Amino acid sequence: MEPLRPVVTAKATIRYETAPGKQAQVDWGHFKVQWNGGYKRLYAFVMVLGYSRMLYVEFTENERLDTLIGCHLRAMHYFGGRPETCLYDNMKTVIAGYDEQGHVLWNERFSQFASHHGLTLRRCAPYRARTKGKVENGVGYVRKNFWPRVQTFTSLSDLNQQVRQWLDTVANVRIHGTTHERPVDRWKHEQLKPLNPIPFEEVERHTRRVSNDSLVSYEGSRYSVPYVYIGHTVEMQDLQNGHIRIYQSNTIIAEHLKTVRSKQVVTHKKHFEGIQTQSRAKAPQPMPRLVSNPSPEVVERDLSVYEQFADEEVIVQ
């Protein structure tokens, strides 16, 4: 049958190289860890710059839209700017669907975020995942090179500190297999554009009232704020990467590591400095005072005075 079989030729792929500052690619990786006595899935946000191959990685608790937007902001701050376009696959938080002509319908809020910062969204060609091969290779590189190095971590924040050190000392300073240059050297020529200085509301905030002990509650744990905000309404922001931020009128007033377990109390000593605790001061002792006339004054009379009252007539009406 061999002469009759059609010759199957693998589809050749021409590597597409982008100009400096032109494109970034984004994808998620999934990792399973032991967490608080059980197992938990963590998500690795991966962004790679197309020209330099500079890599950014951040581990999160979920893939929700707010988390994705926050990761984009921190990645572009890490790179020092934004590319012109960003390439995605069928990420549900980015692509809402397709119209009758097959055109992409972008998630409205994510599209607003991208427009706010001047970022153009692109979708890789259907059934052509190779068009975002740079980031897929990046996810694989994280899995094969970074993940085996992780022995233990105390929190999500600790894990992200480890991956940041790996980015700065391994991933972005190695000789890349395709470009034969270090990503950090090519990154200097990326010509990235600055982000919009006006902040975009990147994550959902939860309103809380500061208790009398200068604490606010979130997911079963309590976090401190400066005591001057006692009784005020503040907003909690969970970055989903191991950090909690607390705002008052769009000003960050506190930032904490997020607890792994519930019913924990996280405080900063500086939040309580300067509190005047009058209750701790000793109550003043009463001073003894001199009383000028401690006993009533008694008038002494002769008995003859009383005898005259005995002789008087008493009239009762």
ChimeraX attribute file (.defattr): number of C-alpha atoms within 10 A of each C-alpha:
attribute: neighborCount
match mode: 1-to-1
recipient: residues
	/A:1	4
	/A:2	6
	/A:3	6
	/A:4	6
	/A:5	7
	/A:6	7
	/A:7	8
	/A:8	6
	/A:9	6
	/A:10	6
	/A:11	6
	/A:12	6
	/A:13	9
	/A:14	8
	/A:15	10
	/A:16	12
	/A:17	11
	/A:18	13
	/A:19	13
	/A:20	19
	/A:21	21
	/A:22	19
	/A:23	24
	/A:24	26
	/A:25	27
	/A:26	23
	/A:27	19
	/A:28	19
	/A:29	17
	/A:30	14
	/A:31	13
	/A:32	10
	/A:33	11
	/A:34	10
	/A:35	15
	/A:36	9
	/A:37	6
	/A:38	7
	/A:39	10
	/A:40	12
	/A:41	13
	/A:42	19
	/A:43	17
	/A:44	23
	/A:45	23
	/A:46	23
	/A:47	28
	/A:48	26
	/A:49	27
	/A:50	26
	/A:51	21
	/A:52	25
	/A:53	25
	/A:54	24
	/A:55	26
	/A:56	26
	/A:57	23
	/A:58	22
	/A:59	24
	/A:60	24
	/A:61	16
	/A:62	17
	/A:63	18
	/A:64	12
	/A:65	18
	/A:66	19
	/A:67	21
	/A:68	22
	/A:69	22
	/A:70	17
	/A:71	25
	/A:72	21
	/A:73	19
	/A:74	14
	/A:75	21
	/A:76	18
	/A:77	13
	/A:78	12
	/A:79	19
	/A:80	15
	/A:81	17
	/A:82	28
	/A:83	24
	/A:84	16
	/A:85	16
	/A:86	22
	/A:87	19
	/A:88	20
	/A:89	20
	/A:90	16
	/A:91	13
	/A:92	13
	/A:93	18
	/A:94	22
	/A:95	19
	/A:96	14
	/A:97	13
	/A:98	11
	/A:99	9
	/A:100	6
	/A:101	6
	/A:102	8
	/A:103	9
	/A:104	16
	/A:105	13
	/A:106	19
	/A:107	16
	/A:108	13
	/A:109	15
	/A:110	19
	/A:111	16
	/A:112	14
	/A:113	19
	/A:114	18
	/A:115	13
	/A:116	15
	/A:117	19
	/A:118	17
	/A:119	19
	/A:120	14
	/A:121	18
	/A:122	16
	/A:123	18
	/A:124	16
	/A:125	13
	/A:126	9
	/A:127	8
	/A:128	11
	/A:129	13
	/A:130	16
	/A:131	21
	/A:132	22
	/A:133	14
	/A:134	23
	/A:135	25
	/A:136	21
	/A:137	13
	/A:138	24
	/A:139	23
	/A:140	13
	/A:141	13
	/A:142	21
	/A:143	16
	/A:144	11
	/A:145	13
	/A:146	16
	/A:147	12
	/A:148	9
	/A:149	12
	/A:150	11
	/A:151	6
	/A:152	10
	/A:153	13
	/A:154	9
	/A:155	17
	/A:156	22
	/A:157	20
	/A:158	15
	/A:159	18
	/A:160	19
	/A:161	15
	/A:162	15
	/A:163	23
	/A:164	16
	/A:165	11
	/A:166	18
	/A:167	19
	/A:168	14
	/A:169	11
	/A:170	14
	/A:171	25
	/A:172	21
	/A:173	16
	/A:174	15
	/A:175	15
	/A:176	15
	/A:177	8
	/A:178	7
	/A:179	12
	/A:180	9
	/A:181	15
	/A:182	18
	/A:183	21
	/A:184	18
	/A:185	14
	/A:186	16
	/A:187	21
	/A:188	12
	/A:189	13
	/A:190	23
	/A:191	15
	/A:192	20
	/A:193	17
	/A:194	14
	/A:195	18
	/A:196	13
	/A:197	8
	/A:198	8
	/A:199	12
	/A:200	15
	/A:201	12
	/A:202	20
	/A:203	16
	/A:204	14
	/A:205	16
	/A:206	13
	/A:207	17
	/A:208	17
	/A:209	16
	/A:210	23
	/A:211	17
	/A:212	11
	/A:213	12
	/A:214	21
	/A:215	23
	/A:216	24
	/A:217	18
	/A:218	19
	/A:219	11
	/A:220	11
	/A:221	17
	/A:222	18
	/A:223	25
	/A:224	25
	/A:225	27
	/A:226	20
	/A:227	19
	/A:228	13
	/A:229	18
	/A:230	17
	/A:231	14
	/A:232	12
	/A:233	15
	/A:234	23
	/A:235	21
	/A:236	22
	/A:237	19
	/A:238	19
	/A:239	21
	/A:240	22
	/A:241	24
	/A:242	20
	/A:243	16
	/A:244	18
	/A:245	18
	/A:246	24
	/A:247	19
	/A:248	15
	/A:249	9
	/A:250	11
	/A:251	10
	/A:252	14
	/A:253	17
	/A:254	18
	/A:255	18
	/A:256	17
	/A:257	16
	/A:258	25
	/A:259	22
	/A:260	14
	/A:261	11
	/A:262	12
	/A:263	13
	/A:264	15
	/A:265	14
	/A:266	16
	/A:267	18
	/A:268	14
	/A:269	9
	/A:270	11
	/A:271	18
	/A:272	16
	/A:273	10
	/A:274	10
	/A:275	10
	/A:276	9
	/A:277	7
	/A:278	8
	/A:279	7
	/A:280	7
	/A:281	8
	/A:282	7
	/A:283	8
	/A:284	6
	/A:285	6
	/A:286	6
	/A:287	6
	/A:288	6
	/A:289	6
	/A:290	7
	/A:291	7
	/A:292	6
	/A:293	7
	/A:294	7
	/A:295	7
	/A:296	6
	/A:297	7
	/A:298	6
	/A:299	5
	/A:300	6
	/A:301	8
	/A:302	7
	/A:303	8
	/A:304	8
	/A:305	9
	/A:306	10
	/A:307	10
	/A:308	9
	/A:309	10
	/A:310	9
	/A:311	8
	/A:312	8
	/A:313	7
	/A:314	8
	/A:315	5
	/A:316	4
	/A:317	3
